[in-house]
């Protein structure tokens, strides 16, 4: 499974960005997809996840109401729509995949993208 993120950048507080994760290499029906982020000096943090089959989602409390995860089956792409961005959202955002249930634990995801930087200025 190959994951390629895009859509990061710099934005002012209150702005929006949409991250994309293009997935290739495997049939995804039994996979769960997650977005994680890692700020300098901090551990990798779960942001949101979606089950490829059925589309059930889960969003971390820290971003609930501001971030939305979705997937496009036809394009094999997962999105993270981020609104009302705050400086504390600044991090490298990673897309990850695992075969199995959705999980907030980074260590059990098998496949990772290269990451995309999101910088929010005040």
Long-range contacts (C-beta under 8 A, 24 or more apart in sequence): 1-25, 1-26, 1-28, 1-31, 1-97, 1-110, 1-111, 2-111, 3-95, 3-96, 3-97, 3-111, 3-112, 3-113, 4-113, 4-114, 5-93, 5-94, 5-95, 5-113, 5-114, 5-115, 5-116, 6-116, 7-116, 8-93, 8-116, 8-117, 8-118, 9-117, 9-118, 9-119, 10-119, 10-120, 10-121, 11-85, 11-118, 11-119, 11-120, 11-121, 12-120, 12-121, 12-122, 13-85, 13-86, 13-87, 13-120, 13-121, 13-122, 14-84, 14-85, 15-85, 15-120, 16-81, 16-82, 16-83, 16-84, 16-85, 17-82, 17-85, 17-118, 18-79, 18-80, 18-81, 18-82, 19-79, 19-80, 19-82, 19-93, 19-95, 19-116, 19-118, 20-77, 20-78, 20-79, 21-77, 21-78, 21-79, 21-80, 21-95, 21-113, 22-75, 22-76, 22-77, 23-76, 23-77, 23-78, 23-95, 23-97, 24-76, 28-52, 28-76, 28-97, 29-53, 30-99, 30-100, 31-97, 31-98, 31-99, 31-100, 32-97, 32-98, 32-99, 32-100, 32-101, 32-102, 32-103, 33-69, 33-71, 33-78, 33-95, 33-96, 33-97, 34-95, 34-96, 34-97, 34-98, 34-102, 34-103, 34-104, 34-106, 34-109, 35-69, 35-78, 35-80, 35-93, 35-94, 35-95, 35-96, 36-93, 36-94, 36-96, 36-106, 36-109, 37-89, 37-91, 37-92, 37-93, 37-94, 37-118, 38-91, 38-92, 38-94, 38-115, 39-90, 39-91, 39-92, 42-91, 44-94, 44-106, 45-91, 46-104, 46-105, 46-106, 47-80, 47-93, 48-80, 49-102, 49-103, 49-104, 50-78, 50-102, 51-101, 51-102, 56-102, 58-102, 58-104, 60-104, 63-89, 82-118, 85-118, 85-120, 86-120, 87-120, 87-121, 87-122, 88-120, 89-118, 89-120, 90-118, 90-119, 90-120, 91-117, 91-118, 92-116, 92-117, 92-118, 93-117, 93-118
